[in-house]
Amino acid sequence: MMGYGTGFGSGFGGMFWMLGGILLIVGLVVLVVWAVSRATAANHGAAPSPAGTDPLDILRARFARGEITEAEYIQAANVLKAGR
């Protein structure tokens, strides 16, 4: 028969293990939140910028990625070329 304060979950040792368990759970929650936030940021990050910073280069890259149609490309290219 166990005496008072000699069990695994009682006394100072029990408080130590309870605090350790709580810290372990909090640590796991923080780790999961961090991993999910990194995964979401990687999937929803901005598209890499085109190699050139020239407006026509950016326009060409958008057309190549299929973001704009050929008619939009021609119209925008004419506007950009007229502005030079």
Residue pairs with C-beta under 8 A, 6 or more apart in sequence:
4 10
5 11
7 14
8 14
8 17
9 17
9 18
50 57
50 58
50 60
50 61
51 57
51 61
52 58
55 80
56 77
56 80
56 81
59 68
59 73
59 76
59 77
59 80
60 73
62 68
62 73
63 70
63 73
68 76
